[in-house]
Amino acid sequence: MTATTHPPRRALSLLHTSDCHLGTSPARRQEAAFSAAMDLAIAEDVDLVVIPGDLFDHNRVGDDVLDWAAAQLGRLPCPAVMIGGNHDAHPESSVLHRFRPRIEHLPVSVLDTLEGTSIHLEDLDLTLWGKSMDDHHPGFLPLEGLPERPRRGWCVALGHGLVMDDDTPTSRSSPIYPRHLDAVDWDYVALGHIHRHMVVRAAPSMVAYSGATAESLEGEPAVVLVNLDPDRGVSVTLRELPRFVGNGR
């Protein structure tokens, strides 16, 4: 039997942002940052936007915020993939349930099963995996259950939680233990929950927090651009966004 051959991977670019916290306050600082992030994704012609949690600040955000967020994602010429975070977690009261009808006509995927969901974007030859939390508690392990690396294409995992220093059991909620990171053989792990940008580790798999959209760069707005290059490997660049100067909506 002849072995199946796959075409070589092509270079991809991703915009990684999280903890957008839309609907936080009347100042609309978070909305201004998110709009600027979408502008950057368009200007850079990225292949994908990933949002690993907390697109919204809470489950009571108004319909106007949901409509506005859907319109912003609708400006993208590329797909977007997201998971819920501790502010917009999976329970029946999650704001994501109200948001879903607004994005069902868009190339936006919400990975919202508690055990984890994998999707493959054929045009990009890219597999993504993420899981939704039932609640923010110590028993929720954001990267537990990550499947083995697919045999073809690029692979990106999304997680929302706190990376721990060691494997000692903790009372902190949504912990990501070193043993979970050690088991990762995917190309990139896009994390959310920490509001400052941080590269957790560069090898063997790149693992990074983007930081909150409105404050990831020393309290100022920024996002991470991720390059997946078959020759140079995976690299991340923190890109500053315009500062908040007025009403974001």
N, C-alpha and C positions, 0 to 999 in steps of 0.2 A: 504494500500500500504506500502510495506517495504521500509524504508529509505535507500538510497544509502550509503554504507560505503566505506571509502577510506583508503588505507594503511597508516600507520604512516609515517611522514616525516623522511627522513634520513639526516644525517649531510652532508653539502656541504661546499666546499671551493671555493672562488672566488679570482681572482687577479683583482684589480681595479686600473687602471691608466688612465690618461687623459692628454690633452695638450702636446701630444708627439712632435708636431711641426716638423715633419719630413720635410726635405728640407729647414731648416732655413738658414744654412750657410755652406761654404766649410769645416768648422772645423769638421763637422759630430758628434758633441757632442750629439745631440739629437738621432741620429741613434745608437750610441754606447749604450746609456741608454735604448733605446727601445729593442735592441738585448739582453741586459742583463735582461730586464724584461721578455722577452720570455724564456730565459734560466731559470729564477727563476720559471716561471709557469710550465715548464717541470719538473724541479727538485722537486718541491713541489707537483706535480701531481694534480694540481687544477682541479676543475670540469668545470670552465668557466672563461673566461677573459672578462671584461667589460671595454669599452672605451667611456666615455660620452663626446665626442667632441674633435675637434682639433687634430685628428690623423696627419693631414698635416698642414703646416704653412700657406699655401696660395694656391690659385687655379691655379697657374702657375707652380707648381712643375713639374720637368721633368719626362719623362716616366721611366727613370732609377730609380728614387725614388719610383714610383708606383710599378715597378717590384720587387724592393728590399723589400718593405713593404709587398707585397703579399707573397713573399718567407718566410719572417719572420713569418707571421701568419700561413703559411702552415706548419711550423715546429711544431705547437701546436697539441697535441693529444686530445684536447678538443675544444668545440665550442668557438666562440667569438661573442660578440654583441656590436654594436657601434651606436652612433648617430653623426650627424654633429654638429660642434660648430661654433663660429663666424668667425673662419678662414677658414672653409670649409663648409659654410652654403649651404642650399638646392637649391638656384636659378640655372637656367640652366647652369651657368658657373662653378658650383661646381666641384671641383676636384674629388668628390666621383662618379660622373657620368663616369669619365674616369677610375676610380679605379674598379668599379663594375665588368666589364668583367674579370678582373684579379683574382677575388675571387669567381666567380660564381660556381667553382668546389669545394670550401672549405666550411666547416661548419661555415661560417661567415655571420651574419645577420646585415644589416644596417636598422635601424628603421628610415625611411625617409619621413613619411607623416607629413604634417603640423598640422593635428589635433591629431596626436598621434597614435601609433601602439602597439598592444599587441601581443606577441608570447608566445607559451607554448612549452618548451623543455620537451617532454614526458619522456625521459630517466632520467632526473633530477627531474621531477615533479616540475618544476620551471617556473613561468610566469614572463616575463619582459615587461616593457612598456617604451616608450620614444617617443619624438617628435622632428622633425627637424625644425629649425628656417628658416623663409623666409628671414630674415635679422636681424642684431643685432640692435634692437631699443627698446624703452621703452614699446611698445605695445606687444612685444613677451614675453609671460609668460611661462617659461619652464615646470612648473608642473600643469598648468591649464588644466583641462580635464582628469586628472588621474582618471581612472574608479574605482569603488568600488573593494575592495579586492576580488579576486577569492575565491571560497569556498574551494579549496583544494591546497595543496602544498605551496612552498615558493614563495614569491613575491618580485621582485626587480624593482625599477624605476630608470631611467637614466634622468638626467637633466643637462643642460649647461647654467649657468647664475650666477647672483650675489645675495646671500642671504642678505636681507635688515633687518635693526634693528627693523622696525615697519611697519605698513600697510599704512603709509603716501605715497600718490602717488609720484613717483620719476621721474626724467629725465634720470636716469641711464638706460642703455640698459639691456634687458633680466633679469628683476628683479624677485627674488623669495621672495614673501612676507610671513611673519609669518602665515597669514591665510591659505596659500597654504600648509605650513608644518603642521599646526594644523589639516588639513583635511586628512593627509596621515595616512593610517592604514596598509601600506605595511611593509614588514620586513626590507628592506634596501633601502635607496635612495643614489645612486652613483652620485656624482656631479663632474662637470668639470668647468673650467674657472679660478678659483683661483690657482695660481702656488705653493702655500704652502699647505702642508697637514693640514687639520683642521677637527675636529669632531664638527659639528654644534650643534647636540643634540644626546643624547644617547637613549632617550625615549620620547614618547612611540614607535617611530620608529627611528632606527639608521640612521642618516643623516651625510654624510661625504664627504669632498673634498679629493681626493687622492693627489692633487698637481700635478704639471708638472713632467713628468717622469724624466727629466734631472736635476730637481732642487727642488724637494718637501721637502727635508730634509735640511733646513738651506742652501739652494743653491746647495745641492748635490743630486745626483740621488737616488730615492727611489720609492717604490710603496706600495700599501696597500693590505694586505691579509685579506679577510673577511671570518669569519667562521659563518656559519648558523647551529646552533646546537639545536635540538628539546628540549633538557634538559637545556642547559645553555644559550640559546638565541643567540643574534647576537653580535659578537665582532670583532674589527678591530685591526690589528697590522701593524705598519709602518716598512717596511723592506728595509734596505739600499742596494743599488746596487753598483757594482764596479765603482770607479771613472773613468772618461774619461782619457785614457792614450795614445791614438793614433787615427788613422783613423777608424771610426766606420763602414766603408764599404770597 
